[in-house]
Structure formats: structure tokens, C-alpha cells
Amino acid sequence: MIKSKTLRKLVLSALFSALALAVSPVAWFQWGPTKAFPGQHMVNVLAGVIVGPFWASLCAIIVGTIRIMYGVGTIFAYPGGIPGGLMVGIFYTLLKKKAKSSKAIVFASLGEPIGTVIIGGTLSWYVVDPFFGNLLYSKFGALLPFYLGWALSSVSGMTVGLALLLALDKVGVLKIVNN
């Protein structure tokens, strides 16, 4: 038997995944060997705050897998999506009891670029890049443009997700969803 809280998180995670997949055919851009997707970063922020780090990471895995199958994503979808949602969820979990709701949301959202660019970019360098003939591995300087592209995607998606969360918080929807 599934507990109602787990079922709620499962349903919300499915909705977040569907939202990301709905915008994925039109909201991505090519950046080197990657297909950057700001919609994933928006969903990472929403899911990280609303359903937590585990479920946000699961959403990123689902969306990344389906985007790869559709041809609008690459293997970089995994290190580019999973750490961002995980970091937002962890940051929000740590901050929600210590700070006012809107401040916790803002600071937790900043975990998305940290997770995506710094952690995900570095993971890509070591784990995914060998599949692409070590395009980045030969020189660390080659990684900087890679970080820049992911930062553009991450920050733009984070901004949209943050705006949506602040609006939901202001009208009281987050309290209803989280209780």
C-alpha cells in the first residue's frame, strides 16, 4: 500500500516530468556536443522545492531518458539535470525550517546552477566526455565554454522556476501542496 504522501509526490513528479517533456521539443538549444534544455532546470527548481531531492532527481532521469529517445537530448542530460534537482531539494530541505519561505525558495533555487554547472559539468568532463572522444578532457580550458553554455541554460530555467515558485508561495499554493 502506498502512503498518501508518497502517492502525492509520485503524482506531482509525473506532472513535473510531463511539463518538461511538453516544452522539450521547442525549448532547447545546441551547445557543443550538448542539447541544453532550460525547461529541465525550471522543473528542477519546482520539483526540488515541492517534492524534494529524491523525486526531483527521478524527474530528471525520466525527462533525460525520454528526451534522448526523442532525439532532443544527449547523454549529457543526466549529469546536466540530476545534480541540479538534487541540490535544490537538499538546499530547500536545509533552509525551509531556518528561513522565511520566500528566502528559502530563493536560496534553494541557487542550488540549481551549482548542481548543474559545477557538479554536472565536472561529472560530464570525467564520465560522459570519453564517449565523445575526449573532446573536453584534453584541456581544462575547453571546459569553460562548456560551463558557460550550461550556465545560460541553468540560470534561465532557474529564473522561470523561481518566479513560478514565488508566485505559488504568495498565493498559498505551496502550503497546501506541502501539507
Secondary structure by P-SEA (a helix, b strand, c coil): cccaaaaaaaaaaaaaaaaaaaaccccccccccccccaaaaaaaaaaaaaccaaaaaaaaaaaaaaaaaacccccccccccaaaaaaaaaaaaaccccccaaaaaaaaaacccccccaaaaaaaacccccccccccccccccaaaaaaaaaaaaaaaaaaaaaaaaaaaaaaaaaaaac
